Amino acid sequence: MDADAAEELAGLVVPLLPGSEVAREDRWRSLDPVTAFLAGRYGRWACGWNWSVGEGDVDGGVVEAWCCSSHSVTTPDATAPVVVEALQEWRSWLEDLAERFADLAPSGNTPVSSADHWYWERACTRLVTVVADRTHAESGWYGHCMQVLRWFLAHNGIHEAQAQEIVENAVGGRFGSWTAPDIPVVDAVSSRFARGVGGIR
């Protein structure tokens, strides 16, 4: 999105924004019109535009341009460019993940269940590490971490229900808010993750 497109989008967002008092009083729903507009214009991926780091509108995200509705919403004209910046930051993160998924996946001719466990351990370790870094391992960061691991499995053709089970069994309460996992914990999670993928039939 170039500067002109960003300015145009901000102009379209302005009338959808609440005033600062409304944002403080109804922080959970006051931005729904903005999210609905962005998702309708760009697709469902845009719903994460305000998934900020720490205790924001949604706990445990990666977006730093946006804090939360009660802090980030000021006047509509001042807030709209921040919404656009946050959307661009979220999109950049998704594109970064797509590149990582492609780099970490086994070769295209290798069946998922027969790929060496090393592929899955390495992928899990790297993805957990990058999500912990991007979220600063703040409040609820592990929720997005588990989501990213499920997305990676889906990228490799693993059914949603199986991916959910593999990730839950691997992580299983081993991560906590405000704490980056240490190496032994990441190793244990990655090993369980690889065994889960290897057990697919």
Secondary structure, DSSP 8 states (H G I E B T S, - for coil): --HHHHHHHHHHHGGG---HHHHHHTTTTTTHHHHHHHHHHH-GGGGGTT-BSSBSSSBT--B-S---HHHH-S-HHHHHHHHHHHHHHHHHHHHHHHHHHHHHS--TTS-GGGS-HHHHHHHHHHHHHHHHHHTTT-TTHHHHHHHHHHHHHHHTT--HHHHHHHHHHHHTT--BTTB---HHHHHHHHHHHHHHHHT--
